[in-house]
Amino acid sequence: MERKFVMRGKSREEYFKFFVEMGGRGSDKKTVIGPNWVAVVGDEKSVRIGALDFPETEIIIGYTSDEILDKFKLRFLTAGG
């Protein structure tokens, strides 16, 4: 299975580091290969919302077990408030 996320507010390095910490190995500057999953961390770009600029990174996770997806969501998907 595969999921695509467009994430804002964190640097691409933080996402890349997360996947390495989860047992992955960087095969190049964008791809991290782990047990039962592959993550592609896209280039970071800046998105302006009102007067503020936010970093935005596209992340694609291919997986055969929901474990990496659950950990990613727990770490990075937050609600404002």
Secondary structure, 3 states (H helix, E strand, C coil): CEEEEEEECCCHHHHHHHHHHCCCEECCCCEEEECCEEEEEEEEEEEEECCEEEEEEEEEEEECCCHHHHHHHHHHCCCCC
